[in-house]
Amino acid sequence: MATVPELKCALREALESRGVLGALKARIRAEVFTALDDQSEPRPPLSHENLLINELIREYLEFNKYRYTLSVLTAESGQPEVPLDRQFLASQLNVVEDPSSTTVPLLYGVVSHFLSSGGESGRLYLRTTSTPLGADTPNPPPH
């Protein structure tokens, strides 16, 4: 007859091999977060930039089946429950897609673009502004 430690080990291995243990841990984390989330403290308004960024992350999480992570992101960020239309998101980001690119999240295409771009023309120059990210004011012109 198997001992209790042997049964625990066998159960853990079975749950891990089926991918259930990770999902259970993620679900518990999401439920703990929901229980601890202070609904009385108002969240800052969701800016247009943050809405787009969160939507890129949402699409990535859905594609990779990170459901519990997605549920925490949606709850914590104030992102609308209904995802933005992908064509709308692509148009907002000035992304032109070919038929093969529609099978993967837009975030993959953005990363792929910068990984495959060579030379100076492939660089993205970031600059800081005096306004925090997410403020609804345009960036000042470069100096």
N, C-alpha and C positions, 0 to 999 in steps of 0.2 A: 504494500500500500504506500502511496506517495505521501510525503510529509507536507505540512502547510507551506513551508518555504518553497518546496518544489512546485506545488500547485500555483503559488503566487508567481513564480518565475515562468511557468508554462503559460499562465493566463496573460502575463505581461507580453511575452513573446508573440502569442497569438494575436493580441490586440495591436501590437506594433506592426506585425507582418501584414495585417489587413488595413493599416492606416487609420484605425479607429482611435488609438491612444492619442495621437496628435490632435485629431479632431475634437476629442473629449476635452483635452487640455485647453484648446482654443475656445471651446464653448464655455468652459468654466471661467476663463479670463474675461470673456465678453459679458457673461452674466454678473461677475463681480464688478466690472466697470459700470454696467448699467445700474446696479444696486448702489454704488458709491457716487454716481454722477449727481452733482448738486444742481437740480433743475431750477433752484431759486436764483442762481447767479446767471444773469443774461449773457448770452454769447454775443460777440461783436457781429455786426452785419457781415454777411457773406459777400465779399467783393467779386467782381466779374472775373478777375485773374484767379482768385482762389477757387471759384466755381469751376473754371476750366481745368485747373491743376487737379482738383479733387476728382473731376470727371475722368481725366486721363488715368489717374490712379485707380478709380473704380473699375474702368474697363479692363485694366491690367489684372486687378484682383479677381474679377469675374472670370476672365480667360483662364487664369491659373487655379481656379476653384478654391480661392482663399475666402470662403464664405463668411467665416466668423470674423476675420480681420475686416472684411468689407462691412459687416454689421456694426462693428465698433467705429469705423471711419464714418459711416453714415450718421450714426447716433451722435458722435462727438463733434463732427464738422457742421452739422446743420444742413448738409447737402440734401436736396430734394430726394424723396424716396424713388421717384421715377427718373431713370437715367435720361440724360440729354440724348437727342438723336445724333448718331455718329456723323452724318453728313453735316449737320449744323456745327458740331464740334470741329470737324475738319475745316469747314469754311471759316470759322472764327480764328483758327490757327494758320490760315492760308496754306493748308496742306492739300496737294493734289495727289489723288490716289489712283493707282492702276488696279485692275480687277484682282490681281494676286495679293495686293497689300490689304485688302479688306478682310482677310482671314485671320489677321493678327491685330492686337491692340495698336492704336496710333502711337503709343509710347515706344513700341518696338521700332516703328518706322523712324521716329525722331532720333532715337539712339543710333540706329543703323545708318542714318544719314550722316551723323557726325563721326561715326567710326570709319565710314568709307570715304569721307571727304579728305582729300590730301592737299597739302600746300596751304598758303595763306588764305585762299578763297574759301576753304572749308572751315575756317575758324569762326567761332562765335565770340564776339567781344562783349563782355558784360560790364556794366557800369552801375554804380550806385547813384541814387538820387537823394535829394533832401527829404522826400516824402517816403514813408514806409511802404513796403510792398503791400499791395491790396488797396491803397488809397485810390480813389477814383479820379485822380488828377493825372494829366499826361506827363511824361518824362520831360525834363528840361532839355533844350538842345545841347549837343556836346560842345565843350569849350574849344 
